[in-house]
Amino acid sequence: MTAVVGNDAFTRLRNTAGDRYPTRVSQVPAFIDRAEPTVWGDRSSAGMFGAQELDAHERDGFVQVPGLLTGDEVAAYRAELDRLAEDPGVRSDERCVIEKSSDEVRSIFEVHRISEAIGRLVRDERVLSRARQILGSDVYVHQSRINYKPGLGGGGFYWHSDFETWHAEDGMPGPRAVSCSISLTDNHPFNGCLMIMPGSHRTFVSCVGETPEDNHLSSLKEQEIGTPDADSVTSLGNRHGIAMMTGDAGAATFFDANCMHGSGDNITPYPRSNIFLVFNSVQNTCVQPFAAPKPRPEHIGARDFTPVR
């Protein structure tokens, strides 16, 4: 059973624990109503999103941008991903995560500092202005990474809310953060595309299970702690349904930090890779972790809150 924590009970819990979104502290999972907006900026503020797109983001927790990158840009970034994956220095770096069941690269973190090309993408107005519109402030990069999902073996990501982990293990106070996933390959329903439950961003799922020391060493390959229980996933799925983020290479999906999302294994011959950029508001900077012995390393959860310019 999943307990439902309404506004009154939520207030009492917050006052007692000093934490708006307690998680990994109870033996019973719970739903907590979101206390903050999804779109913080003024609908009339300058940026590349129109009012209708911001309304969709507020309603669903995500919005897609077809053709954010041109075909030439997609080709250049795919070449950059290949270069990074084949670089022995990168593969031996702690920022590189290898698939649990193979020798394939799964993810490379802090990639905007490793790659000049991706560093420029972070500052690109097509990306940056949209993040600022959603969060209503200057932003900094909380996390960046490349996700590789090669054909015939790329591992999936179980259902989860990124904010649950960023709150518990990085000390992010509230869900005033947005992720931008930019596809560098065509996304089909059958090659492990991103799946999101529309509207799930309005409910925080308090998870069961204490955070072990250095949990990131295993969770980046296969997350167990901080994932919702089966009843919670079923309840949210029945309530919101599931949307598949399909589309051509070069498309982007901006989605709220608290969206319930995941992806399946890729058992097709068609690879799926993306650049993943997480922007957090400078008014929501991380403090000490809410449910972990110590913060995760800097390359996973940034402690440099310098605004992106």
Residue pairs with C-beta under 8 A, 6 or more apart in sequence:
1 28
1 231
2 28
2 29
2 30
2 31
2 205
2 229
2 231
2 232
2 235
3 28
3 29
3 30
3 31
4 30
4 31
5 13
5 30
5 31
5 32
5 33
5 206
6 33
7 33
10 32
10 33
10 35
13 22
13 32
14 20
14 22
17 25
19 290
20 35
20 173
20 174
21 32
21 163
21 164
21 167
21 174
21 175
21 204
21 206
21 290
22 32
22 206
22 290
22 291
23 164
23 167
23 168
23 204
23 205
23 206
23 207
23 226
23 290
23 291
24 168
24 206
24 207
24 208
24 209
24 210
24 211
24 225
24 226
24 291
25 206
25 291
26 206
26 208
27 208
28 208
29 205
29 206
29 207
29 208
29 228
29 229
29 231
29 232
30 205
30 206
31 203
31 204
31 205
31 206
31 232
31 235
32 203
32 204
32 205
32 206
33 202
33 203
33 204
34 175
34 201
34 202
34 203
34 204
34 258
35 174
36 174
36 175
36 176
37 58
38 57
38 58
38 61
38 134
38 201
38 202
38 256
39 54
39 57
39 58
39 133
39 134
39 136
40 134
40 135
40 136
40 137
40 176
40 281
41 47
41 54
41 132
41 133
41 134
41 135
41 136
41 137
42 136
43 51
43 54
43 55
44 51
45 132
45 133
45 136
46 129
47 129
47 130
47 132
47 133
48 125
48 126
48 129
48 130
48 133
49 57
49 63
49 129
49 130
49 133
49 134
53 63
54 63
54 133
54 134
56 63
57 63
57 134
57 254
57 256
59 198
59 199
60 196
60 198
60 199
60 243
61 196
61 198
61 199
61 200
61 201
61 202
61 255
61 256
61 258
61 259
62 196
62 198
62 243
62 245
62 253
62 254
62 255
62 256
62 259
63 253
63 254
63 255
64 245
64 247
64 251
64 252
64 253
64 254
65 130
65 251
65 252
65 253
65 254
66 247
66 248
66 250
66 251
67 248
67 250
67 251
68 126
68 127
68 182
68 250
68 251
68 252
69 77
69 182
69 249
69 250
69 252
70 250
71 249
71 250
73 250
74 184
74 249
74 250
76 117
77 117
77 118
77 121
77 182
77 184
77 275
78 184
78 185
78 273
80 115
80 117
80 118
81 146
81 148
81 184
81 273
84 90
84 108
84 111
84 114
84 115
84 146
85 91
85 105
85 108
85 148
90 96
90 108
90 114
91 98
91 105
94 297
94 299
95 108
95 109
95 110
95 111
95 114
95 299
96 105
96 107
96 108
96 109
97 105
97 106
97 107
97 108
97 109
97 220
97 221
98 104
98 105
98 106
98 221
99 105
99 106
99 153
99 154
99 155
99 221
100 106
100 155
100 221
100 222
101 153
101 155
102 153
104 148
104 150
104 153
104 154
105 148
106 147
106 148
106 155
106 220
106 221
107 145
107 146
107 147
107 148
107 220
108 114
108 145
108 146
109 143
109 144
109 145
109 299
109 300
110 143
110 144
110 145
110 298
110 299
110 300
111 118
111 144
111 145
111 146
111 275
112 118
112 119
112 121
112 122
112 141
112 144
112 277
113 119
113 144
118 144
118 146
118 275
121 127
121 182
121 275
121 277
122 128
122 141
122 144
122 277
122 308
123 308
123 309
127 180
127 182
127 252
127 277
128 139
128 279
128 308
130 180
130 254
131 139
131 178
131 180
131 254
131 279
132 138
132 139
134 178
134 254
135 176
135 177
135 178
135 279
135 280
135 281
135 284
136 281
137 281
137 282
137 283
138 281
138 282
138 307
138 308
139 279
139 280
139 281
139 282
139 307
139 308
140 279
140 280
140 282
140 285
140 302
140 304
140 305
140 306
140 307
140 308
141 277
141 278
141 279
141 280
141 302
141 308
142 166
142 170
142 172
142 177
142 278
142 279
142 280
142 286
142 301
142 302
143 276
143 277
143 278
143 300
143 301
143 302
144 275
144 276
144 277
144 278
145 276
146 273
146 274
146 275
146 276
147 273
147 274
147 276
148 154
148 271
148 273
149 155
149 156
149 191
149 192
149 263
149 266
149 271
149 272
149 273
150 266
150 271
151 191
151 266
151 268
151 269
151 270
151 271
152 266
152 267
152 268
152 269
153 265
153 266
153 267
154 192
154 265
154 266
154 271
154 272
155 221
155 222
155 265
155 266
156 192
156 262
156 263
156 264
156 265
156 266
157 223
157 261
157 262
157 263
158 222
158 223
158 227
158 262
159 227
159 228
159 233
159 260
159 261
159 262
160 223
160 226
160 227
160 228
160 260
160 261
160 262
161 200
161 204
161 205
161 228
161 257
161 258
161 259
161 260
161 261
162 177
162 179
162 257
162 258
162 259
162 261
162 278
163 172
163 175
163 177
163 204
163 257
163 258
164 204
164 205
164 207
164 226
164 258
165 219
165 223
165 226
166 172
166 177
166 257
166 286
166 301
167 173
167 175
167 290
167 291
168 211
168 226
168 289
168 290
168 291
168 292
169 211
169 215
169 216
169 226
169 289
169 291
169 292
169 295
169 296
169 301
170 286
170 289
170 295
170 296
170 300
170 301
171 286
171 287
171 288
171 289
171 290
171 295
171 301
172 257
172 280
172 284
172 286
172 301
173 284
173 286
173 287
174 284
175 201
175 204
175 256
175 257
175 258
176 257
176 280
176 281
176 283
176 284
177 257
177 278
177 279
177 280
177 281
177 284
178 254
178 255
178 256
178 257
178 278
178 279
179 254
179 255
179 256
179 257
179 276
179 277
179 278
179 279
180 252
180 253
180 254
180 276
180 277
180 278
180 279
181 194
181 245
181 252
181 253
181 255
181 274
181 275
181 276
182 250
182 251
182 252
182 274
182 275
182 276
182 277
183 247
183 248
183 249
183 250
183 251
183 252
183 253
183 272
183 273
183 274
184 249
184 250
184 273
184 274
184 275
185 191
185 249
185 270
185 271
185 272
185 273
185 274
186 247
186 248
186 249
186 270
187 193
187 194
187 245
187 246
187 247
187 248
187 251
187 272
188 246
188 268
188 270
189 244
189 246
190 268
190 270
191 266
191 268
191 270
191 271
191 272
192 263
192 264
192 265
192 266
192 268
192 272
193 244
193 245
193 246
193 263
193 272
194 244
194 245
194 253
194 261
194 263
195 242
195 243
195 244
195 245
195 261
195 262
195 263
195 264
196 242
196 243
196 245
196 253
196 255
196 259
196 260
196 261
197 236
197 237
197 239
197 240
197 241
197 242
197 243
197 259
197 260
197 261
198 240
198 241
198 243
199 239
199 240
200 236
200 239
200 240
200 258
200 259
200 260
201 255
201 256
201 257
201 258
201 259
201 260
202 258
203 236
203 258
204 258
205 228
205 232
205 236
205 260
207 225
207 226
207 227
207 228
207 229
208 229
209 224
209 225
209 226
210 225
210 291
211 225
211 226
211 289
211 291
211 292
211 293
212 225
213 293
215 225
215 292
216 296
216 297
216 300
218 224
219 225
219 226
220 300
228 236
228 260
233 260
236 260
240 260
245 253
255 261
257 278
266 272
279 308
280 286
282 305
282 307
285 305
286 295
286 301
286 302
286 303
286 305
288 295
289 295
295 301
295 303
298 304
